[in-house]
Amino acid sequence: MRYAKIHYQGQNLNVTVDEQENVLLPDGNRVSGEEVVWLPPASGTLFALGLNYADHATELEFKPPEEPLVFIKAANSLTGHCQVSVRPDNVEYMHYEAELVVVIGKPAHKVSREEAMNYVAGYTVCNDYAIRDYLENYYRPNLRVKSRDTLTPIGPWIIDQQQIADPHNLTLKTWVNGELRQQGTTADLIFDIPFLITYLSDFMTLQPGDMIATGTPKGLSNVVPGDEVIVEVEGVGRLVNRIVSQQEYEESLS
């Protein structure tokens, strides 16, 4: 089953989505996914991983970390499927990051590795954009790099855990204007999903709806206003996003 959140006819709704991306409304009616505004499918804390693919660390000429490099994405950065992300004025390098996101299904506190997957409700996709100009330290990505408005498209939906036989053997891809720019596999994760749940739950309680974005493989490149960026995780979903200028975005709000 695919679970999503949408805005439709003045209401925010929890819905399910079929294989043709038609949306089943709470009243039983079905509408095309093109008729709705897609919202982030979960609203808990989003934990993100830095340098969690060995090939990405090598691409950046960094030594892979010895323990997870975890940071939190602010809620203002989240946006939905088929929405826009703002490239700030006067920056040199903004790049995408295709990521598998784990969604927690029940409170998790001091969870063992053996039990960790029992706390997973499902999976979604995110594009964890970064503004490289402001990066002071890859081991501590700061707010101006990672928590700007609109810079974390996520969705379109959450897919049940049971529908993904092996989350550690999925292909990730990113297209920019139809050109394949990034491709990798979750088999290359440095810290896998059970490890991350165990690691985080050892010192904090994870809550239902919390999300763990597991990192991105190599293949990053610059994106500019007008670009259409599509990130896909095999079996989970395809997330579409468009880059706009700061001026275009602000004019749309006025």
Rosetta blueprint (number, residue, H / E / L):
1 M L
2 R E
3 Y E
4 A E
5 K E
6 I E
7 H E
8 Y E
9 Q L
10 G L
11 Q E
12 N E
13 L E
14 N E
15 V E
16 T E
17 V E
18 D L
19 E L
20 Q L
21 E L
22 N E
23 V E
24 L E
25 L L
26 P L
27 D L
28 G L
29 N L
30 R E
31 V E
32 S E
33 G H
34 E H
35 E H
36 V L
37 V E
38 W E
39 L E
40 P L
41 P L
42 A L
43 S L
44 G L
45 T L
46 L E
47 F E
48 A E
49 L E
50 G E
51 L L
52 N L
53 Y E
54 A H
55 D H
56 H H
57 A H
58 T H
59 E H
60 L L
61 E L
62 F L
63 K L
64 P L
65 P L
66 E L
67 E L
68 P L
69 L E
70 V E
71 F E
72 I E
73 K E
74 A L
75 A H
76 N H
77 S H
78 L E
79 T E
80 G L
81 H L
82 C L
83 Q E
84 V E
85 S E
86 V E
87 R E
88 P L
89 D L
90 N L
91 V L
92 E L
93 Y L
94 M E
95 H E
96 Y L
97 E L
98 A E
99 E E
100 L E
101 V E
102 V E
103 V E
104 I E
105 G L
106 K L
107 P L
108 A E
109 H L
110 K L
111 V L
112 S L
113 R H
114 E H
115 E H
116 A H
117 M H
118 N H
119 Y H
120 V E
121 A E
122 G E
123 Y E
124 T E
125 V E
126 C E
127 N E
128 D L
129 Y L
130 A E
131 I E
132 R H
133 D H
134 Y H
135 L L
136 E L
137 N L
138 Y L
139 Y L
140 R L
141 P L
142 N L
143 L H
144 R H
145 V H
146 K H
147 S L
148 R L
149 D L
150 T L
151 L L
152 T E
153 P E
154 I E
155 G E
156 P E
157 W E
158 I E
159 I E
160 D E
161 Q H
162 Q H
163 Q H
164 I L
165 A L
166 D L
167 P L
168 H L
169 N L
170 L L
171 T E
172 L E
173 K E
174 T E
175 W E
176 V E
177 N L
178 G L
179 E E
180 L E
181 R E
182 Q E
183 Q E
184 G E
185 T E
186 T H
187 A H
188 D H
189 L E
190 I L
191 F L
192 D L
193 I H
194 P H
195 F H
196 L H
197 I H
198 T H
199 Y H
200 L H
201 S H
202 D L
203 F L
204 M L
205 T L
206 L E
207 Q L
208 P L
209 G L
210 D L
211 M E
212 I E
213 A E
214 T L
215 G L
216 T L
217 P L
218 K L
219 G L
220 L L
221 S L
222 N E
223 V L
224 V L
225 P L
226 G L
227 D L
228 E E
229 V E
230 I E
231 V E
232 E E
233 V E
234 E L
235 G L
236 V L
237 G E
238 R E
239 L E
240 V E
241 N E
242 R E
243 I E
244 V E
245 S E
246 Q H
247 Q H
248 E H
249 Y H
250 E H
251 E H
252 S H
253 L H
254 S L
